[in-house]
């Protein structure tokens, strides 16, 4: 569903940019979604789904359901669960920071490109 929404938003965005017809955008007519881009989106979605589903699936095969039900009734969590959650939060924060830095660098590069005289 995420890949479908992303491709739909990309298609809508391309249509919106073409409708605005900015004069300083070169090769506006050739902008579009390529089949390669769609395959990469599908591959990234499948890879992400498999990657995020493997760890819980492997963990569920090692669980003793009766003892887990008793532990959850006492509302206590084991150290393994807390450490894996902390690791996941740490990785998410690190990736978010990387995305923010890359976005800032991209915006700075775009600002510098707009200041360059093409002649």
C-alpha distances in whole Angstrom, upper triangle without the diagonal:
4,5,5,6,9,10,10,12,14,15,16,18,20,21,22,24,26,27,28,30,32,35,35,31,33,31,29,29,27,24,21,18,19,18,19,16,14,15,15,11,10,13,12,9,11,14,12,11,14,16,15,16,19,21,20,21,24,25,25,27,30,30,33,31,35,35,32,32,36,35,32,35,37,34,34,32,33,34,31,28,29,30,27,25,27,26,23,24,26,24,21,24,25,22,22,25,25,22,25,28,26,25,29,30,28,29,33,33,31,34,37,36,36,40,41,43,42,45
4,5,5,6,9,10,10,12,14,15,16,18,20,21,22,24,25,27,29,29,33,32,29,30,29,27,27,26,22,20,17,18,18,18,15,13,14,13,10,10,12,10,8,11,13,11,10,14,15,14,15,19,20,20,21,24,25,25,28,30,30,33,32,35,36,32,33,36,35,32,35,37,33,34,31,32,32,30,27,28,28,25,23,25,24,20,21,23,21,18,21,22,19,18,22,21,19,21,24,22,21,25,26,24,25,29,29,28,31,33,32,33,36,37,40,39,42
4,5,5,6,8,10,10,12,14,15,16,18,20,21,22,24,26,27,28,31,30,27,28,26,25,25,23,20,17,14,15,14,14,11,9,10,10,6,7,10,8,6,9,12,11,11,14,16,15,17,20,22,22,23,25,27,27,29,32,32,35,34,38,38,35,36,39,37,35,38,40,37,37,34,35,35,32,30,31,30,27,26,27,26,22,23,25,22,20,22,23,20,20,23,22,19,22,24,22,21,25,26,24,25,28,28,27,30,32,31,32,35,36,38,37,40
4,5,5,6,9,10,10,12,14,15,17,18,20,21,22,24,26,27,30,30,27,28,26,24,24,22,19,16,13,15,14,15,12,10,12,12,9,9,12,12,10,12,15,14,14,17,19,18,19,22,25,25,25,28,29,29,31,34,34,37,36,39,40,37,37,41,39,37,39,41,38,39,37,38,38,35,32,33,33,30,29,31,29,26,26,28,26,23,26,26,23,23,26,25,22,24,27,25,24,27,28,26,27,30,30,28,31,34,32,33,36,37,39,38,41
4,6,5,6,9,10,10,12,14,15,16,18,20,21,22,24,25,29,29,26,27,26,23,24,23,19,16,14,16,16,17,14,12,15,14,11,12,15,14,11,15,17,15,15,19,20,19,21,24,26,25,26,29,30,30,33,35,35,38,37,40,40,37,37,41,39,36,39,41,37,38,36,37,37,35,32,33,33,30,28,30,29,25,25,27,25,22,24,25,22,21,24,24,20,22,25,23,22,25,27,24,25,28,28,27,29,32,31,31,35,36,38,37,40
4,5,5,6,9,10,10,12,14,15,16,18,20,21,23,23,27,26,23,24,23,21,22,20,17,14,12,14,14,15,11,10,13,12,8,11,13,12,10,14,16,14,15,19,19,19,21,24,25,26,27,29,31,31,33,36,36,39,38,41,41,38,39,42,40,37,40,42,39,39,36,37,37,35,32,32,32,29,27,29,28,24,24,26,23,20,22,23,19,19,22,21,17,19,22,20,18,22,23,21,21,25,25,23,26,29,27,28,31,32,34,33,37
4,5,5,6,9,10,11,12,14,15,17,18,20,21,22,25,25,22,23,21,19,19,18,14,11,9,11,11,12,9,7,11,11,8,10,13,12,12,15,17,16,17,20,21,21,23,25,28,28,29,31,33,33,35,38,38,41,40,44,44,41,41,45,43,40,43,45,42,42,40,40,40,38,35,36,35,32,31,32,31,27,28,29,26,23,26,26,22,22,25,23,20,22,25,22,20,24,25,22,23,26,26,24,27,29,28,28,32,32,34,33,36
4,5,5,6,9,10,11,12,14,15,16,18,20,22,25,25,22,23,22,19,19,18,15,12,10,13,14,16,13,11,14,15,12,13,16,16,14,17,20,19,19,23,24,23,25,28,30,30,31,34,35,35,37,40,40,43,41,45,45,42,42,46,44,41,44,46,42,43,41,42,42,40,37,37,37,34,32,34,33,29,29,31,28,25,27,28,25,24,27,26,22,24,27,24,22,26,27,24,24,28,27,25,28,31,29,29,33,33,35,34,37
4,5,5,6,9,10,10,12,14,15,16,18,19,23,23,20,22,21,18,19,18,15,12,11,14,16,17,14,13,16,16,13,15,18,17,16,19,21,19,20,24,24,24,26,29,30,30,32,34,35,36,38,40,41,44,42,45,46,42,43,46,44,41,44,45,42,42,40,41,41,39,36,36,36,33,31,33,32,28,28,29,27,24,25,26,23,21,24,23,20,21,24,21,19,22,24,21,21,25,25,22,25,28,26,26,30,31,33,31,35
4,5,5,6,9,10,10,12,14,15,17,18,21,21,17,19,18,15,16,15,11,9,8,11,13,14,11,11,14,14,11,14,17,16,15,19,20,20,21,24,25,24,27,29,31,32,33,35,36,37,39,41,42,45,44,47,48,44,45,48,46,43,46,48,44,44,42,43,42,40,38,38,37,34,33,34,32,29,29,30,27,24,26,26,23,22,24,23,19,21,23,20,18,21,22,19,19,23,22,20,23,25,24,24,27,28,30,28,32
4,5,5,6,9,10,11,12,14,16,17,20,21,18,19,17,14,14,14,10,8,7,11,13,14,12,11,15,15,13,15,18,18,18,21,23,22,23,26,27,27,29,32,34,34,35,37,39,39,41,44,44,47,46,49,50,46,47,50,49,46,49,50,47,47,45,46,45,43,41,41,41,38,36,37,36,32,32,33,31,28,30,30,26,25,28,26,23,24,26,24,22,25,25,22,22,26,25,22,25,28,26,25,29,30,31,29,33
4,5,5,6,9,10,10,12,14,16,20,20,18,19,18,15,15,16,12,10,11,14,16,18,15,15,18,19,16,18,21,21,20,23,25,24,25,28,29,29,30,33,35,35,36,39,40,40,43,45,45,48,47,50,51,47,47,50,49,46,48,50,47,47,45,46,46,44,41,41,41,38,36,37,36,33,33,34,32,29,30,31,27,26,28,27,23,24,27,24,22,25,26,22,22,26,25,23,25,28,26,25,29,30,31,30,33
4,5,5,6,9,10,11,12,14,17,17,15,17,16,13,14,14,11,10,11,14,17,18,15,15,19,18,16,19,22,20,20,24,25,24,25,29,29,29,31,34,35,36,37,40,41,41,44,46,46,49,48,51,51,48,48,51,49,46,49,50,47,47,45,46,46,44,41,41,41,38,36,36,35,32,31,32,30,27,28,29,25,24,26,25,21,22,24,21,19,21,22,19,19,22,22,19,21,24,22,21,25,26,28,26,30
4,5,5,6,9,10,11,12,15,16,12,14,13,10,10,11,7,7,8,12,15,16,14,14,18,18,16,19,22,21,21,24,26,25,27,30,30,30,33,35,37,38,39,41,42,43,45,48,48,51,50,53,54,50,51,54,52,49,52,53,50,50,48,49,48,46,43,43,43,40,38,39,38,34,34,35,32,29,30,31,27,26,28,26,23,24,25,22,20,23,23,20,19,23,22,19,21,24,21,21,25,25,26,25,28
4,5,5,6,9,10,12,15,17,14,16,14,11,11,12,9,9,11,14,17,19,17,17,20,21,19,21,24,24,24,27,29,28,29,32,33,33,35,38,39,40,41,43,45,45,47,50,50,53,52,55,55,52,52,55,54,51,53,55,52,52,50,51,51,48,46,46,46,43,41,42,40,37,37,38,35,32,33,34,30,29,31,30,26,27,29,26,23,26,27,23,23,26,25,22,24,27,24,23,27,28,28,27,30
4,5,5,6,9,11,14,16,13,16,15,12,13,14,12,12,14,17,20,22,19,19,23,23,21,24,26,25,25,28,30,29,30,34,34,34,36,39,40,41,42,44,45,46,48,51,51,54,52,56,56,52,52,55,54,51,53,55,51,52,49,51,50,48,46,45,45,43,40,41,40,37,36,37,35,32,32,33,30,28,30,29,25,25,27,25,22,24,25,22,21,24,24,20,22,25,23,21,25,26,27,26,29
4,5,5,6,8,11,12,10,12,12,9,10,12,9,11,13,17,20,21,18,19,23,23,21,24,26,25,26,29,30,30,31,34,35,34,37,39,41,42,43,45,46,47,49,52,52,55,54,57,57,53,54,57,55,52,55,56,53,53,51,52,51,49,46,46,46,43,41,41,40,37,36,37,35,32,32,32,29,27,29,28,24,24,26,23,20,22,23,19,18,21,21,17,19,22,19,18,22,23,23,22,25
4,5,5,8,10,12,10,12,11,7,8,10,8,10,13,16,19,21,19,20,23,24,22,25,28,27,27,31,32,32,33,36,37,37,39,41,43,44,45,47,49,49,51,54,54,57,56,59,60,56,57,60,58,55,58,59,56,56,53,55,54,52,49,49,49,46,44,44,43,40,39,40,38,35,36,36,32,31,32,31,27,28,29,26,24,26,26,22,22,24,23,20,22,24,21,20,24,24,24,23,25
4,5,9,12,14,12,15,14,10,11,14,12,13,16,19,22,24,22,22,26,26,25,27,30,29,29,33,34,34,35,38,39,38,40,43,45,45,47,49,50,51,53,55,56,59,57,60,61,57,57,60,59,56,58,60,56,57,54,56,55,53,51,50,50,47,45,46,45,42,41,42,40,37,37,37,34,32,34,33,29,29,31,29,26,27,28,25,24,26,26,22,24,26,24,22,25,26,26,25,27
4,6,9,11,11,14,14,11,12,15,13,15,18,21,24,26,23,24,28,28,26,29,32,31,31,34,35,35,36,39,40,39,42,44,46,46,48,50,51,52,54,56,56,59,58,61,61,58,58,61,59,56,59,60,56,57,54,56,55,53,51,50,50,47,45,45,45,41,40,41,39,36,36,37,34,31,33,32,28,28,29,27,24,25,26,23,21,24,23,20,21,23,21,19,22,23,24,23,25
4,6,9,8,10,11,8,10,13,12,14,18,20,24,25,23,25,28,28,27,30,32,31,32,35,36,36,37,40,41,41,43,46,47,48,49,51,53,53,56,58,58,61,60,63,63,60,60,63,61,59,61,62,59,59,57,58,57,55,53,52,52,49,47,47,46,43,42,43,40,38,38,38,35,33,34,33,29,29,30,28,25,26,26,23,22,24,23,19,20,22,20,18,21,22,21,20,22
4,6,6,9,11,8,11,14,13,16,19,22,25,26,24,26,29,28,27,31,33,31,32,36,36,36,38,41,41,41,43,46,47,48,49,52,53,54,56,58,58,62,61,64,64,60,61,63,61,59,61,62,58,59,56,57,56,54,52,51,51,48,46,46,45,42,41,41,39,37,36,36,33,31,32,31,28,27,28,26,23,24,24,20,19,21,20,16,17,19,16,14,17,18,18,17,19
4,6,8,10,9,12,14,14,17,21,23,27,28,26,28,31,30,30,33,35,34,35,38,39,38,41,43,43,44,46,49,50,51,52,54,55,57,59,61,61,65,64,67,67,63,64,67,65,62,65,66,62,62,59,60,59,57,55,54,53,51,49,49,48,45,44,44,42,39,39,39,36,34,34,33,30,29,30,27,25,25,25,22,20,22,20,17,17,19,16,14,16,17,16,14,16
4,6,10,9,13,14,14,18,21,23,27,27,25,27,30,29,29,32,34,33,34,37,38,37,40,42,42,42,45,47,48,50,51,53,54,55,58,59,60,63,63,66,66,62,63,66,63,61,64,64,61,61,58,59,57,55,53,52,52,49,48,47,46,43,42,42,40,37,37,36,34,32,32,30,28,27,27,25,22,23,22,19,17,19,17,14,14,15,12,10,13,13,13,11,14
4,7,6,10,11,10,14,17,19,23,23,21,23,26,25,25,29,30,29,31,34,34,34,36,39,38,39,42,44,45,47,48,50,51,52,54,56,57,60,60,63,63,59,60,63,61,58,61,62,58,58,56,56,55,53,51,50,49,47,45,45,43,41,40,40,37,35,35,34,31,30,30,28,26,25,26,23,21,22,21,17,17,18,16,13,15,16,13,11,15,15,15,13,16
4,6,9,9,10,13,17,18,22,22,20,23,26,25,25,29,30,29,31,34,34,34,37,39,39,40,43,44,46,47,49,50,52,53,55,57,58,61,61,64,64,61,62,65,62,60,63,64,60,60,57,58,56,54,52,52,51,48,47,47,45,42,42,41,39,37,37,36,33,32,32,30,27,27,27,24,22,24,22,19,19,20,18,15,17,17,14,13,16,15,15,12,15
4,6,6,7,11,14,15,19,19,18,21,24,23,24,27,28,28,30,32,33,33,36,38,38,39,41,43,45,47,47,49,51,52,54,56,57,61,60,64,63,60,61,64,62,60,63,64,60,60,57,58,56,54,52,52,51,48,47,47,45,42,42,42,39,37,38,37,33,33,33,31,28,29,29,26,24,26,24,21,21,23,20,17,20,21,17,17,20,19,18,15,18
4,6,6,9,13,15,18,19,18,20,23,23,23,26,28,27,28,31,32,32,34,37,37,38,40,42,44,45,46,48,50,51,53,55,56,59,58,62,62,58,59,62,60,58,61,62,58,58,56,56,55,53,51,51,50,47,46,46,44,41,41,41,38,36,37,36,33,32,32,30,27,28,28,25,23,25,24,21,21,23,21,18,20,21,18,17,21,20,20,18,20
4,6,8,12,14,17,19,18,19,22,23,23,25,27,28,29,31,33,33,35,37,38,39,41,43,45,46,47,49,51,51,53,55,56,60,59,62,63,59,60,63,61,59,62,63,60,60,57,58,57,54,52,52,51,49,47,48,46,43,43,43,40,38,39,38,35,34,35,33,30,31,31,28,26,28,28,24,24,26,24,21,24,25,21,21,24,24,23,21,23
4,6,10,11,14,15,15,17,19,20,20,23,25,25,26,29,30,30,32,34,35,36,38,40,42,44,44,46,48,49,51,53,54,58,57,60,61,57,58,62,60,57,60,62,58,58,55,56,55,52,50,50,49,46,45,46,44,41,41,41,38,36,37,36,33,32,33,31,28,29,30,27,25,27,26,23,23,26,23,21,24,24,21,21,25,24,24,21,23
4,7,9,13,14,12,14,17,17,17,20,22,22,23,26,27,27,29,32,32,33,35,37,39,41,41,43,45,46,48,50,51,54,54,57,57,54,55,58,56,54,57,58,55,55,52,52,51,49,47,47,46,43,42,42,40,37,37,38,35,33,34,33,29,29,30,28,25,26,27,24,22,24,24,20,21,23,21,18,21,23,20,20,23,23,24,21,24
4,6,10,11,10,11,14,15,15,17,19,20,21,23,25,25,27,29,30,31,33,35,37,38,39,41,42,43,45,47,48,52,51,54,55,51,52,56,54,51,54,56,52,53,50,50,50,47,45,45,44,41,40,41,39,36,36,37,34,31,33,32,29,28,30,28,25,26,27,24,22,25,25,21,22,25,23,21,24,26,23,23,27,26,27,25,28
4,7,8,7,7,11,12,11,13,16,16,17,19,21,22,23,25,26,27,29,31,33,35,35,37,39,40,41,44,45,48,48,51,51,48,49,52,51,48,51,53,50,50,47,47,47,44,42,42,42,38,37,38,36,33,34,34,31,29,31,30,27,26,29,26,23,25,27,23,22,25,25,22,23,26,24,22,25,27,24,25,29,28,30,27,30
4,5,5,7,9,10,11,13,14,16,17,19,20,21,23,25,26,27,29,31,33,35,35,37,39,40,41,43,45,48,48,51,52,48,50,53,51,49,52,54,51,51,48,48,47,44,42,43,42,39,38,39,37,34,35,35,32,30,32,31,27,28,30,27,24,27,28,24,24,27,26,23,25,27,25,24,27,28,26,27,30,30,31,28,31
4,5,5,6,9,10,11,12,14,15,17,18,20,21,23,24,26,27,28,31,33,32,34,37,38,38,41,43,46,46,49,50,47,48,51,50,48,51,53,50,49,46,47,46,43,41,42,41,38,37,39,36,33,34,35,31,30,32,32,28,29,31,28,26,28,30,26,26,29,28,25,27,30,28,27,30,32,29,30,34,33,34,32,35
4,5,5,6,9,10,10,12,14,15,16,18,20,21,22,24,25,27,29,31,31,33,35,36,37,40,41,45,44,48,48,45,47,50,49,47,50,51,48,48,45,45,44,41,39,40,39,35,35,36,34,31,32,33,29,28,30,29,25,26,28,26,23,26,27,24,24,27,26,23,26,28,26,25,29,30,27,29,32,32,33,31,34
4,5,5,6,9,10,10,12,14,15,16,18,20,21,22,24,26,28,30,30,32,34,35,36,39,40,43,43,47,47,44,45,48,47,45,48,49,46,46,43,43,42,39,37,38,37,33,33,34,32,29,30,30,27,25,27,26,23,23,25,23,20,23,24,21,21,24,23,21,23,26,24,23,26,28,25,27,30,30,32,29,33
4,5,5,6,9,10,11,12,14,15,17,18,20,21,22,24,27,28,28,30,32,33,34,37,38,42,41,45,45,42,43,47,45,43,46,48,45,45,42,42,41,38,36,37,36,33,32,34,32,28,30,30,27,25,28,27,24,24,27,25,22,25,26,23,23,26,26,23,25,28,27,26,29,31,29,30,33,33,35,33,36
4,5,5,6,8,10,10,12,14,15,16,18,20,21,22,25,27,26,28,31,31,32,35,36,40,40,43,44,41,42,46,44,42,45,47,44,44,41,41,40,37,35,36,35,32,32,33,31,28,29,30,27,25,28,27,24,25,27,25,23,26,27,24,24,28,27,25,27,30,28,28,31,33,30,32,35,35,37,35,38
4,5,5,6,8,10,10,12,14,15,16,18,20,21,23,25,25,27,29,30,31,34,35,39,39,42,42,39,41,44,42,41,44,45,42,42,39,39,38,35,33,34,33,29,29,30,28,25,26,27,23,22,25,24,20,21,24,21,19,23,24,21,21,25,24,22,24,27,25,25,29,30,28,30,33,33,35,33,36
4,5,5,6,9,10,11,12,14,15,16,18,20,22,24,24,26,28,29,30,33,34,37,37,41,41,38,39,42,40,38,42,43,40,40,37,37,36,33,31,32,31,28,27,29,27,23,25,26,22,21,23,23,19,20,23,21,18,21,23,20,20,24,24,21,24,27,26,25,28,30,28,30,33,33,36,34,37
4,5,5,6,9,10,11,12,14,15,16,18,21,22,22,24,26,27,28,31,32,35,35,39,39,36,37,41,39,37,40,42,39,39,36,36,36,33,31,32,31,28,28,29,27,24,26,27,23,22,25,25,21,22,25,23,21,24,26,23,24,27,27,25,27,30,29,29,32,34,32,34,37,37,39,37,41
4,5,5,6,8,10,11,12,14,15,16,19,21,21,22,25,26,27,29,31,34,34,38,38,35,37,40,38,37,40,42,39,38,35,35,34,31,30,31,30,26,26,28,25,23,25,25,22,21,24,23,20,22,24,22,21,24,25,23,23,27,27,25,28,30,29,29,33,34,32,34,37,37,40,38,41
4,6,5,6,8,10,10,12,14,15,18,19,20,21,23,25,26,28,30,33,33,37,37,34,35,38,37,35,38,39,37,36,33,33,32,29,27,28,27,24,23,25,22,19,21,22,18,17,20,20,16,18,21,19,17,20,22,20,20,24,24,22,25,28,27,27,30,31,30,32,35,35,38,37,40
4,5,5,6,9,10,11,12,14,17,18,18,20,22,23,24,27,28,31,31,34,35,31,33,36,34,33,36,37,34,34,31,31,31,28,26,27,27,23,22,24,22,19,21,22,19,17,21,21,17,19,22,20,18,22,24,22,22,26,26,24,27,30,29,29,32,34,33,34,37,38,40,39,42
4,5,5,6,8,10,10,12,15,16,16,18,20,21,22,25,26,29,29,33,33,30,32,35,34,32,35,37,34,34,31,31,31,27,26,27,27,23,23,25,23,20,22,23,20,19,23,23,20,21,24,23,21,25,27,25,25,29,29,28,30,33,32,32,35,37,36,37,41,41,43,42,45
4,5,5,6,8,10,11,13,15,15,17,19,20,21,23,25,29,29,33,33,30,32,35,33,32,35,36,34,33,30,29,29,25,24,25,24,21,21,23,20,18,20,21,17,17,21,20,17,19,22,20,20,23,25,23,24,27,27,26,29,31,31,31,34,36,35,37,40,40,43,41,45
4,5,5,6,8,10,12,13,14,16,18,19,21,23,24,27,27,31,31,28,29,32,31,29,32,34,31,30,27,27,26,23,21,23,22,18,18,20,18,14,17,18,15,14,18,17,15,16,20,18,17,21,23,21,22,25,26,25,27,30,30,30,33,35,34,36,39,39,42,41,45
4,6,5,6,9,11,12,12,14,16,17,18,21,22,25,25,28,29,26,27,30,29,27,30,32,29,29,26,26,26,23,21,23,22,18,18,21,19,16,18,20,17,16,20,20,18,19,23,22,20,24,26,24,25,29,29,28,30,33,33,33,36,38,37,39,42,43,45,44,48
4,6,5,6,9,11,10,12,14,15,16,19,20,24,24,28,28,25,27,30,29,27,31,32,30,29,26,25,25,22,20,23,22,18,19,21,19,16,19,21,18,18,21,21,19,21,24,23,22,26,28,26,27,31,31,30,33,35,35,35,38,40,39,41,44,45,47,46,50
4,5,6,7,10,10,11,13,15,16,18,20,23,24,27,27,24,26,29,27,26,30,31,29,27,24,23,23,19,18,20,19,15,16,18,15,13,16,17,14,15,18,18,16,18,21,20,20,23,25,24,25,28,29,28,31,33,33,34,37,38,38,40,43,43,46,45,49
4,6,6,8,9,11,12,13,16,17,18,22,22,25,25,22,24,27,25,23,27,28,25,24,21,21,21,18,16,17,17,13,13,16,14,11,14,16,13,13,17,17,15,17,21,20,20,23,25,24,25,28,29,29,31,33,34,34,37,39,38,40,43,44,47,46,50
4,6,6,6,9,10,11,13,15,16,19,19,23,23,20,22,25,23,22,26,27,25,24,21,21,21,18,16,18,18,15,15,18,16,14,17,19,17,16,20,21,19,21,24,24,23,26,29,28,29,32,33,32,34,37,37,38,40,42,42,44,46,47,50,49,53
4,6,5,6,8,10,11,13,15,18,19,22,22,20,22,25,24,23,26,28,26,25,21,20,21,17,16,18,18,14,15,18,16,14,18,19,17,18,21,22,20,23,25,25,25,28,30,29,30,33,34,34,36,39,39,39,42,44,43,45,48,49,52,51,54
4,5,5,6,9,10,11,13,16,17,21,20,17,20,23,21,20,24,25,23,21,18,17,17,13,12,15,14,10,12,15,13,12,15,17,15,16,20,20,19,21,24,24,24,27,29,29,30,33,34,34,36,38,39,40,42,44,44,46,48,49,52,51,55
4,5,5,6,9,10,11,14,14,18,17,15,17,20,18,17,21,22,20,19,16,16,16,13,11,14,14,11,12,15,14,13,16,18,17,17,21,22,21,23,26,26,26,29,31,31,32,35,36,36,38,40,41,41,44,46,46,47,50,51,54,54,57
4,5,5,7,9,10,14,14,18,18,16,18,21,20,19,22,24,22,22,19,18,19,16,14,18,18,14,16,19,18,16,20,22,20,21,24,25,24,26,29,29,29,32,34,33,34,37,38,38,40,43,43,43,46,48,48,49,52,53,56,55,59
4,5,5,7,9,13,14,18,17,16,18,21,20,20,23,24,23,22,19,17,18,14,14,17,17,14,16,19,17,16,20,21,20,21,25,25,24,27,29,29,30,33,34,34,35,38,39,39,41,44,44,45,47,49,49,51,53,54,57,56,60
4,5,5,7,10,12,15,14,12,15,18,16,16,20,21,19,18,15,14,14,11,10,14,14,11,13,17,16,15,18,20,19,20,24,24,24,26,29,29,30,32,34,34,36,38,39,39,42,44,44,45,48,49,50,51,54,55,58,57,61
4,5,5,9,9,13,13,11,13,16,15,15,18,20,19,18,16,15,16,14,12,16,17,14,16,19,19,18,21,23,22,23,26,27,27,29,31,32,32,35,37,37,38,40,42,42,44,46,47,47,50,52,52,53,56,57,60,59,63
4,6,9,10,13,14,13,15,18,17,18,21,22,22,21,18,17,19,15,15,19,19,17,19,22,21,20,24,25,25,26,29,30,29,31,34,34,34,37,39,39,40,43,44,44,46,48,49,50,52,54,54,56,58,59,62,61,65
4,7,9,12,12,11,14,16,15,17,19,21,20,19,16,15,16,13,13,17,17,15,18,21,20,20,23,25,24,26,29,29,29,32,34,34,35,38,39,39,41,43,44,45,47,49,50,51,53,55,55,57,59,60,63,63,66
4,6,9,8,7,10,12,12,13,16,17,17,16,14,13,15,12,12,16,17,15,17,20,20,20,23,25,25,26,29,30,30,32,34,35,36,38,40,40,41,44,45,46,48,50,50,51,54,55,56,57,60,61,64,64,67
4,6,6,6,9,10,11,12,14,16,17,16,14,13,16,15,14,18,19,18,20,23,23,23,26,28,28,29,32,33,33,35,38,38,39,41,43,44,45,47,49,49,51,53,54,55,57,59,59,61,63,65,68,67,71
4,6,5,6,9,10,10,12,14,15,15,14,14,17,16,15,18,20,19,20,23,24,24,26,28,29,29,32,34,34,35,38,39,39,41,43,44,45,47,49,49,51,53,54,55,57,59,59,61,63,65,68,67,71
4,5,5,6,9,10,11,13,14,15,15,15,18,18,17,20,22,22,22,25,27,26,28,31,31,32,34,36,37,38,40,42,42,44,46,47,48,50,52,52,54,56,57,58,60,62,62,64,66,68,71,71,74
4,5,5,6,9,10,11,12,12,12,12,15,15,15,17,19,19,20,23,24,24,26,29,30,30,33,34,35,36,39,40,41,42,45,45,46,49,50,51,52,55,56,57,59,61,61,63,65,66,70,70,73
4,5,5,6,8,10,10,10,9,10,13,13,12,15,17,17,17,20,21,21,23,26,26,27,29,31,32,33,35,37,37,39,41,42,43,45,47,47,49,51,52,53,55,57,58,59,62,63,66,66,70
4,5,5,6,9,10,11,11,13,16,16,15,17,20,19,19,22,24,24,25,28,29,29,31,33,34,35,37,39,39,41,43,44,45,47,49,49,51,53,54,55,57,59,60,61,63,65,68,68,72
4,6,5,7,9,9,11,12,16,17,15,18,20,21,21,23,25,25,27,29,30,31,33,35,36,36,39,41,41,43,45,46,47,49,51,51,53,55,56,57,59,61,62,63,65,67,70,70,74
4,5,5,6,6,7,9,12,13,12,14,17,17,17,20,22,22,23,26,27,28,29,32,33,33,36,37,38,39,42,43,44,46,48,48,50,52,53,54,56,58,59,60,62,64,67,67,71
4,5,5,6,7,10,14,14,12,14,17,17,16,19,21,21,22,25,26,26,28,30,31,32,34,36,36,38,40,41,42,44,46,47,48,50,51,52,54,56,57,58,60,62,65,65,69
4,5,8,10,13,17,18,16,17,21,21,20,22,25,25,25,28,30,29,31,34,35,35,37,39,40,41,43,45,45,47,49,50,51,53,55,55,57,59,60,61,63,65,69,69,72
4,6,9,11,15,17,15,16,19,20,19,21,24,24,25,27,29,29,31,33,34,35,37,39,40,40,43,44,45,47,49,50,51,53,55,55,57,59,60,61,63,65,69,69,73
4,7,10,13,15,13,13,17,18,16,18,21,21,21,24,26,26,27,30,31,31,33,35,36,37,39,41,41,43,45,46,47,49,51,52,53,55,56,57,59,61,65,65,69
4,7,10,12,10,11,14,15,15,16,19,20,20,22,24,25,26,28,30,30,32,34,35,36,38,40,40,42,44,45,46,48,50,51,52,54,56,57,59,61,64,64,68
4,7,8,7,7,10,12,11,13,16,16,17,19,21,21,23,25,26,27,29,31,32,33,35,37,38,39,41,42,43,45,47,48,50,52,53,54,56,58,61,62,65
4,5,6,7,9,10,11,13,15,16,17,19,20,22,23,25,26,27,29,31,32,33,35,37,38,40,41,42,44,46,47,48,50,52,53,54,56,58,62,62,65
4,5,5,6,9,10,10,12,14,15,16,18,20,21,22,24,26,27,28,30,31,33,34,36,37,39,40,42,43,45,46,48,49,51,52,54,56,59,60,63
4,5,5,6,9,10,10,12,14,15,16,18,20,21,23,24,26,27,29,30,32,33,35,36,38,39,41,42,43,45,47,48,49,51,53,54,58,58,62
4,6,5,6,9,10,11,12,14,15,17,18,20,21,23,24,26,27,29,30,32,33,35,36,37,39,41,42,43,45,47,48,49,52,53,56,57,60
4,6,5,6,9,10,11,12,14,15,16,18,20,21,23,24,26,27,29,30,31,33,35,36,37,39,41,42,43,45,46,48,50,51,55,55,59
4,5,5,6,9,10,10,12,14,15,16,18,20,21,22,24,26,27,29,30,32,33,34,36,38,39,40,42,44,45,47,48,50,53,54,57
4,5,5,6,9,10,11,12,14,15,16,18,20,21,23,24,26,27,28,30,32,33,35,36,37,39,41,42,43,45,47,48,52,52,56
4,5,5,6,9,10,11,12,14,15,16,18,20,21,23,24,26,27,29,30,31,33,35,36,37,39,41,42,43,45,47,50,51,54
4,5,5,6,9,10,11,12,14,15,17,18,20,21,23,24,26,27,29,30,32,33,35,36,38,39,41,42,44,46,49,50,53
4,5,5,6,9,10,11,12,14,15,17,18,20,21,23,24,26,27,29,30,32,33,35,36,38,39,41,43,44,47,48,51
4,5,5,6,9,10,11,12,14,15,17,18,20,21,22,24,26,27,29,30,32,33,35,36,37,39,41,42,46,46,50
4,5,5,6,9,10,10,12,14,15,16,18,20,21,23,24,26,27,29,30,31,33,35,36,38,39,41,45,45,49
4,5,5,6,9,10,11,12,14,15,17,18,20,21,23,24,26,27,29,30,32,33,35,36,38,40,43,44,47
4,5,5,6,9,10,11,12,14,15,16,18,20,21,22,24,26,27,28,30,32,33,35,37,38,41,42,45
4,5,5,6,9,10,11,12,14,15,16,18,20,21,22,24,26,27,29,30,31,33,35,36,40,40,44
4,5,5,6,9,10,11,12,14,15,17,18,20,21,23,24,26,27,29,30,32,33,35,39,39,43
4,5,5,6,9,10,11,12,14,15,17,18,20,21,23,24,26,27,29,31,32,34,37,38,41
4,5,5,6,9,10,11,12,14,15,16,18,20,21,22,24,26,27,29,31,32,35,35,39
4,5,5,6,9,10,10,12,14,15,16,18,20,21,23,24,26,27,29,31,34,35,38
4,5,5,6,9,10,11,12,14,15,17,18,20,21,23,24,26,27,29,33,33,37
4,5,5,6,9,10,11,12,14,15,16,18,20,21,22,24,26,27,31,31,35
4,5,5,6,9,10,10,12,14,15,16,18,20,21,23,25,26,29,30,33
4,5,5,6,9,10,11,12,14,15,17,18,20,21,23,25,28,29,33
4,5,5,6,9,10,11,12,14,15,17,18,20,22,23,27,28,31
4,5,5,6,9,10,10,12,14,15,16,18,20,21,25,25,29
4,5,5,6,9,10,10,12,14,15,17,19,20,24,24,28
4,5,5,6,9,10,11,12,14,16,17,19,22,24,27
4,5,5,6,9,10,11,12,14,16,17,21,21,25
4,5,5,6,9,10,10,12,14,16,19,19,23
4,5,5,6,9,10,11,13,15,18,19,23
4,5,5,6,9,10,11,13,17,18,21
4,5,5,6,9,10,11,15,15,19
4,5,5,6,9,10,13,14,18
4,5,5,7,9,12,14,17
4,5,5,7,10,12,15
4,5,5,9,9,13
4,6,8,9,13
4,6,9,12
4,6,9
4,6
4
